[in-house]
Amino acid sequence: MEIKAVKFRKEGFYTQPFVMGGEEGPDKFDRNIRYRGSLQNYLIDTGSEVIIVDTGLPAGTPEEAPDENSLAFTGKDI
């Protein structure tokens, strides 16, 4: 079996409050820490069939325009 990631957005990010859930309040996290992120689907080739797993963002979703207050940015279309 072979599993491949098929990216459709790049150069996204997630801030520390977003990633850590923010349960303790935004003052407990550093908003300047950003983790790289992207959106992708997965192609699974079992040898006898091919399966694509869609991660849930509808095709044609407009690109976001992040600013300094954005907690998450899914990236630019590829």
C-alpha positions in Angstrom: 0.0 0.0 0.0 1.2 3.5 -0.8 -0.2 6.7 0.7 0.6 10.1 -0.9 -0.4 13.6 0.2 -1.8 15.7 -2.5 -1.4 19.3 -1.5 -3.8 22.0 -2.8 -2.8 24.9 -0.6 0.7 26.1 0.6 2.4 28.5 3.0 -0.4 28.4 5.5 0.1 28.9 9.3 -1.5 28.3 12.6 -0.8 30.4 15.7 0.1 28.9 19.0 -3.3 29.8 20.6 -5.1 28.1 17.7 -3.0 25.0 17.9 -3.0 24.7 21.6 -6.8 25.2 21.9 -6.6 28.4 23.8 -8.4 26.9 26.8 -6.2 28.8 29.3 -6.9 32.2 27.6 -5.0 34.1 24.9 -2.7 35.7 27.5 -1.1 32.3 28.2 0.1 31.8 24.7 2.5 33.7 22.4 0.5 34.9 19.3 3.8 35.5 17.5 4.6 31.8 17.4 3.3 30.4 14.1 3.4 26.8 13.0 3.6 26.0 9.3 0.5 24.5 7.8 -1.2 23.5 4.5 -4.3 21.7 3.3 -4.1 18.4 1.5 -5.9 15.3 0.5 -4.6 11.8 0.7 -4.3 9.3 -2.1 -4.2 5.7 -0.9 -3.2 3.0 -3.5 -3.9 -0.4 -2.0 -2.7 -2.3 -5.1 -6.2 -3.3 -6.1 -7.9 0.0 -5.7 -7.2 3.7 -5.3 -8.9 5.7 -2.6 -8.8 9.5 -2.2 -9.5 10.9 1.3 -10.8 14.5 1.2 -9.9 16.5 4.3 -13.1 18.6 4.1 -12.5 22.0 2.5 -14.9 22.5 -0.5 -13.3 23.0 -3.9 -13.5 26.7 -4.9 -13.3 28.0 -1.4 -11.9 31.5 -1.8 -8.4 32.2 -0.7 -8.1 33.9 2.7 -6.3 37.2 3.3 -4.5 36.8 6.6 -3.5 39.7 8.7 -1.6 40.1 12.0 -4.7 39.0 14.0 -5.4 35.8 12.0 -5.2 32.7 14.2 -5.1 30.4 11.2 -4.5 30.7 7.5 -5.0 27.6 5.3 -2.6 28.9 2.7 -2.5 30.0 -1.0 -4.0 27.9 -3.7 -1.5 25.7 -5.6 
